[in-house]
């Protein structure tokens, strides 16, 4: 998948997105900057489509991005929850700008 550079080298960029996806899956709601949020939505949509399918090959793709409790929750809770849904798994709410550096902040949450 193609992502924005987010002012980081490729390995660090992948690590940041993996951490954001893991936190979103476990907590079901996170706050982050708007740019990271947009990339997170792309990655999450890709992963949830894989989790919805029951083929082993599709689920092995999830192992590249998730592990432990996040992987279990994605396969056994979120996959079945969104089985009938065609898209729109996340809600992105803009919260304004951070005082310290002026970055635009948003809240991303899973739709029930």
C-alpha positions, 0 to 999 in steps of 0.5 A: 500500500502507498502512504504519505511520507509523514516526514519519516523514513519508511521503517519508522512510518510503518512502525507508527502506523502499526502502533496507531492501528493496534491502539485503535483496535484495542481502544476503539477510539484514539486521538491523532493528527489529521494527516496520520489519521487519514493514513490510518483510515486507509490501512484500517480499511485494508485490514478489516477487509482481510479480517472479514474473509475467512480464508487463511491466506487473507488472514496471514496478511494481518500477521504483517501488521498485527499481533497478540490481542489486536490480531485476536480482536480483529479476527474474532470480534471486528471481522464478524461485526463488520461482515455485512458492512461494505465500508465506512468502518471509522468515524473521523471527527476534527477537534481543531488545532493543538496549542503547542504546535498548531497541528490539526487534531482529530479523533478516530473511532470505530462505528458500532 
